[in-house]
């Protein structure tokens, strides 16, 4: 279940950015410049459907939208920390151990 919750390209990075607190769409785009607006919108929608991200829209012009983690989203923090630590350990191993470095996402 936990791995299914964080599945999808860029999902863990979006969650990582929201671990620090609520952010607007533009702030997320600035922090993840390689991520297109279309994909970011899709990921935020999916995370909302999974119950991991909540959306707050404030009145005014322009309408301000803020994204934050729900309790379930914050509960993924230990999993994300372990995934990043394991990934880093795999990247630092010697290629002779069967692990190759890949560039990009």
Buried (B, 14 or more C-beta within 10 A) or exposed (E): EEEEBBEBEBBBBBBBBBEEEBBEBEEBBEBBEEBEEEBBEEBBEBBBEBEBBBBEEEEEEEEEBBBBBBEEBEEBEEBBEEBEEEEEEEEEEEEEEEEEEEEEE
